[in-house]
Amino acid sequence: MSKTRIAVAGAGSIGVAHMAVVQRSASCTLCAVVDPSPAARAHAEQAGVPLYPSLAALFEAERPDGIIVATPNALHVPQALECISAGVAVLLEKPIAATLEDGERLVQIAEHTKARLLIGHHRAHSAIMAKAREVVAQGALGELVAVMGSATFFKPDDYFLQSPWRREVGAGPILLNMIHEVHNLRMLCGEVVEVQAFASNATRGFPVEDTVAINLRFASGVLGSFMLSDAAACPRSWEQTSQENKAYATCEDEDCYVVTGTNGSLSVPTMRLKTYPRPQDRSWWKPFEVGVVGVVRNDPLERQLEHFGAVVRGEAEPLVSARDALANLRVTDAIARAAQTGATVRLAPHQTTQGG
């Protein structure tokens, strides 16, 4: 069987990561790189594939089976629409759009045209998250009560020196990092309907926040608390605990989520499970039955690519749809507004749709 031909648009860090995954794939092959920057030529030459300065130039020369769009956020919607117009399947990196209005427009067009559009919230393909969702769905924790989460990490000074825009309004950990966490929390606890947030820039002193305390109310009645900071020397983040991205140092004994129910709790990603052996005899005076849920830790980018190949070939529907990705963007936007205004921000139930 011939391999599914995939082009990658955008030769930045995430685009280069996608190229490497495609090149390792047993079912897909890298056929082209799209990027106007001179630096992209070296990546294309190393991969032995042609380089095109634009999607238009690519489509004029050849027609790949699918395209991974890993370009700056502002280009996501116009380039996704260009691919949809050409009839080519798209894996669009998160966020779905730079603004809610653009995201809504893309969702409407994608649904109207029945486009093959997968949004790159790669943690939806995590085996860890799949197992955590399974534990929750099977009722091992009882009725969900609360979730506690964190994304605390320290971004070094050169992160901001190399790209000064990261210090300015429009960047910051809410917009750059929180959307990943929102999707994980939605997968575990359902739709978010209300948020509160306090933000601070006291550590770095930049115009944009460095630390945020967030409260969440889910449609199910579950309550959540979340601590977010890119200035905290603490490893309680997905990258530093999940062992999925080998570029990060790992603290195997730390967790970034604890999901709690009426009969027990699950710590993620260590997958430590504590439950009462006799639900009818639950009490804080009684000991928990303690165990660890078995899980295979592998690269979700590789799993995402194989799923995208199936979407391209018409064998599967997108695990993360455009509408699902828009729900993540809505919650992230609500957190940013709550932090800016100090007000509680409510999301209408119809504005979010569980998936992924």
Summary of the structure (lengths in Angstrom):
residues: 356
radius of gyration: 20.9
end to end distance: 28.9
largest distance: 70.8
contacts: 1186
relative contact order: 0.16
helix: 39%
strand: 23%
